């Protein structure tokens, strides 16, 4: 018997193919940039619509609250001073008198520059938000 070590054959490929590393992106493609730009334009459009809708609602709600406060103050003032006139039909209400006599804490204003007036039914209306109340029938 032979005392030489036995060599085992190992497989060695004859050709070696190298795979290149993926190339780093040099930038964004035009459709990716266009998609982001369109998204931001859409977002700004929807946000601006919501902003102006909310702003209009806040102005209307604030005016309605002011009309109710004025109406309550006029009712209380008329109960205490029945002979004193606060406002005439279709003319501006004397808000200064209501504030001076402490029936109102502040001089309420309409955000849209409307004026507060009384109709023939003694309802307070705003010339901007509720002009249809002006011609209320008896």
Buried (B, 14 or more C-beta within 10 A) or exposed (E): EEEEEEEEEEEEEEEEEEEEEEEEEEEEEEEEEEEEEEEEEEEEEEEEEEEEEEEEEEBBEBBBEBBEBBBEBBEBBBEEEEEEEBBEEEEEBBBEBBBEBEBBEEEBBBBBEBBBBBBEEEBBBBBBBBEEBBEEEE
